[in-house]
């Protein structure tokens, strides 16, 4: 619902595009080695003080000063003769510094050679069995070795990307002055190799708008993978927005050396692209290794893309519902998974899926949530009456199920959770109701089958007012929802809305034809021809009493989150509890499993930590009940496949 003063701002809006930036480019990339190796100083880069101590300890300091290459050869010989973790680390750091110097001078081939040596030797330091005794995970050098691995891998990838189009499933031979590398690339996760267009580096960007950045620390290079659209004749493609980007973590595995050589001398590597939604740890050398991941920056990069900005016209959806119908639908930002329960998020008036991004970003940061749930978003024209949007959502969900699961075999989809904010809560609730004749009686006392008109016109109206519960919906969470309407839908705001909101032509034309062909058939023809979203939210609307007493699906459970401002809003009634737009008395419901209040304004309730944590609690409760029911239904000789947030090799 939109407050009057905000609604007046419609006069000043030309296109509804937001100028909000979600990411900005960094002038200098993020690199944890910047300070320790003096990467951006005038004299740098330089090796660390500890590495100088190692060179002195092994009598190599003078040799390094005189001839770096001969020093490296002596270190390699010393490691081969008597492996020492300090020397292996020193060789990795020295090589990385030389790589930076070569890159700064423009010699990318020598830079690639040194980064490769740094990469394989830091891998050697971290995983070789013969260094297990001297390797100390509590030593700061251990984390520094992780950083050397990550940054040398990133610098290697940057140079490779400048010369090649890195594609999963391909093999590359890279020749340098010192050695030859063979790199095989593989994709791990639900995204297919053919959906991989290009990638950007997370370290090049800062997040500007999203409240929290969710990362994990370990090995690997967090990347932003930009998705390549599939064939246009694939019906599933329409559910993935154009320009979608997703999180990937790149890892390089080094094969054991040939002929007794160490891993640090290995010429063969496997470059793997992991989906951190599928796993945040992998198995290397019989040990679990956490992945370095970033779930938030790829999301922010997508939200900042021109493709998303073009689609995300919330104001157009309000002012011109007809013109925005082509963008209506269910969208996914991650691959469809038949084993994960969908959480469908439905926005409210003058809004879009963008309003859910903070909640989405925070919820999937919890491994127990992302392991069992997939998130979908519904985009719809918010200027039309909400009962039309509810009818369209029924149709759109059915079409989506037909595209991904035509046989209806995916059991997880039948446990769907709907989360609706404001008017989106009404759209969501209507998915669970049995209409009977009650909704039809709002517009007519005559039987529907006596209505005259074309088959198409009659079906459009009847399908809006006669419906069954969606049997795939198992739970509904409403947030700041005016279950009894809002006083902000009054004579003044309704007059303003009628001035600016263009009703859908199909809706108006159908209503006009039916009222002409059926004189004295309908109670109030305005409901068929002149009602917009603001009108539909009036407390006087006849639909609210019918919704409150309508029969609900017995298998659905409801939850409610209500905004109650401790300090009354300047816009809202000061004598009653409200969120500045919706009064507590309208938002409160008696048929819910749980209900909490949040001290937040109407447009911010679902972005608060308290509301997000409550949604997480409800989702975990839902999992417990689903799993309990599965245990009852499962046959004794069946074994349930447990989810595992890891890759085993």
C-alpha angles and dihedrals in degrees: 000000000000123000116233096249091051091047089056088061088071086082089067098045119099105173111356094236115147121229092202113128119215099186136020128197117252118231089218120027120245110262125164090208093060096098101033093050096032091234098169101036123107093247096039160137095071134163118255124265091249092056089051088054089052091051090050092046091055094040094248103116096094092044091052091051093050102038123002095192095054089046090055091050091052091049091051091050091048091051092048092050097042117005113222124177093216091055093045090052092046092052090051094050094043090051092049091052091049089049091054091049092050092047091049090054091049097251097132095168093059090041090055090050093053094044088052091053091047091049098049094043095048086051087050090051092051101043114019112118094217090061094050094099096052096035110100119192090197092057114099086227089069092060089043088055088053089052091048090052093048097044097043088050091050093048090048090052092048092055093043091050091052089058105026140032100241109216127177112248095034130109123221131194113208119192120198131173091262106036147346122250127200112202122190116192126211137176119225118195143034096308111092123230090242089059091061110099105161140319138230127203118255090213090067094066142065122205113239110177116017112093099229137030113213116206139152125210125229136083128336141054117274110225140184107231115200111212123236111219118244124233113309092232090064106102090208093062094078090067093063114073119234113260093024114169126192140188121271132171117207119214130181118209116199118215119228114274118265122240095013095310119142126254087254088066094047114134095195126071137168116220109205128190110208127196105226090205087065097043141356096190135043135193117250125167091351094305134100112246122193117231122233102238142172117192097172107054094057088051092050090047090056092047088053094050121111090234093059094043090053092053098040100073102146093172092051088052088055101040099033111027091164094055093048097050092098090064094048117116151080116303134192129203094192133041118285109259120195090202099053125080113241120238107198115199117204118193127212139236117324091004143100140202087285088080090068099053097098092050092044092048093050098042096054091049086077110083092212090057100044091044093060106024138061121198125227129181131209119215116191140156104271097194093075124081110283093237089063089052089050091053091049092049090055089053095044094049091050091051091049092051089050091053098048104023110019092165093052091232100131102102094189091063089060090064094060120161119211120205114190130182121205109319088005087068090060091048088050096047091052088062089068101047135101106221100198107172094308098095092045090053089062089072104026146017091205124089113265093233089064091061114113125218143085119318090246094052094046092048092051093055098038094049089055095052102032117057146139128225116273101249092206092067113094103166139014128203116193121195123194090342121167097223089173098032131261130271088224086076094078138134092282099048092040089054091050092047092052089053094056111020115087107210117225108274092221091054094047096042093048092049093047093050093048094048091049093050093043108045113187089006098108128058098216118010091192089076088062101040114020111029118113130181094275091050091048091058095056114123085230092061109120092221096074098066089048092050092049094055098034118121112258129208106269091221095060125091123202133212130184136206116189131191116227116173116217088203110045117244119250087233101043131074107278096207097062138052111262145136093243092273111032122045120228090238090060096042097046118098131188098203096066131112091219139004130187135175126228126199097232142110118263096258093047104043096098092047095058122104091235094055093044092049090049091053088050090052091051092048091052090048089051090053091052092054094044091050092046091053091047091053090053093047098041119102117243094245094050122097119207115227108237118219115246123197093207145071118237120205 
